[in-house]
Amino acid sequence: MPSAPTTWLDLNAAEVIADPYRFFAEERARGGVLWHEESQRYLAFSHAAASTVQRTRTLGRIWQDREPADYLEPFNLLHRNQMMENEPPEHTRLRRPVAAAFNRGHVERLRPRVRALAAHLLDEVDPTDFDVIAAFAEPLPVLVIAELLGVPAAYTNSLRDWSQAIVRMYEPSPSAMVVDEAVVAAEQFAGLVRELVAERRRLPQDDLISDLANNAEDLSDDEVVASVVLLLNAGHEASVNVFGNGLVAMLSRGIGPGADVALTVEEMVRFDSALQLFERTATAPVEVGGVLIETGQKIAAMIGSANRDPAVFADPDTFDVARDPNPHLAFGVGVHFCLGAPLARMELSESVRALFDRFPRLALVGQPQSRGTFVLRGFHSVRVGER
């Protein structure tokens, strides 16, 4: 079996973070799977190879505590005990208690509340110039997932700050300051959730924290806390970034959503992926794209690259508001298919529709400000206004 060519792509380079897709096209042309010398793992650039990584059961999410383990225990605890970092049967045990809350039927019952929140947030903005991230895209999904779980709205800003501090650890080579901030955020986030779990055991309410605290008998206290933190993080992080990335893509091209907003949302998800890289570890030898991945070796699905693969998508660098079919890989497949995908799709459809119904001549005001991160790609600030 042939060995993979080597890629020296610097995932921390400013030009790669600014526009990774032209670099992805160059690497993808060299091979579907390449060996990345810097990170000592394989990278799956093609849609076929990335899809294989997502679907293959012998490529698993195998958590290894970050070092120094004692100092990073607050961060490690939240990941060691969550479903996304485990494989069946542990993954199944951790996922089952929360899955019902995110099925399509329950999500549809949330739609009127999402519409009301969207309308209220848009009532508060200056139509001529406002930061659509800070005023709309961030608070909406945070408020929705907080209500679903039972976290008081007063903690909205803290939830967003803690989440951003934690997810910066997923970037290549986080700095000492990023590590320190993540440890503090993990401690404070977990502390709040433990208080809420204890409160719901005394006085249960109609929310997911109460269900987990009182009915999930298979979960330890640490697993309940980790599950709640994961749902709060994942329940809004992707939605914020998909919305910002997709909105900038549309407005910079002078276009808006198509007649079928659901199709436009799928294109927002595909075109500028909020999650660029998702790593797996081989638990047995497995072939991906003609390359043998040995037991213990790591391979990452390059989701942003896969979603621009011309072998699958016609004119992949064109934002097509009516693209159909649209077999992007952003939500994953198999046991790790995104639990919150129905909620994210509904929130995005309602928020896009609300924004453009209210401001049909929306345009960018100034230059959007990037978060400056690769793995979780998004904007810190996007100023817009009605023109």
Secondary structure, DSSP 8 states (H G I E B T S, - for coil): -----EE---TT-HHHHH-HHHHHHHHHHH-SEEEETTTTEEEE-SHHHHHHHHH-TTEE------SSTTTTHHHHHHHHTSGGG--TTHHHHHHHHHHGGGSHHHHHHHHHHHHHHHHHHHHTS-TTSEEHIIIIITHHHHHHHHHHHT--GGGHHHHHHHHHHHHGGGSSS--HHHHHHHHHHHHHHHHHHHHHHHHHHHS--SSHHHHHHHH-TTS-HHHHHHHHHHHHHHHHHHHHHHHHHHHHHHHTTT----SSHHHHHHHHHHHT-SB-EEEEEESS-EEETTEEE-TT-EEEEEHHHHTT-TTTSSSTTS--TT--S----TT--GGGS-TTHHHHHHHHHHHHHHHHHH-TTEEE-S--EE---SSB--EEE-EEEE-
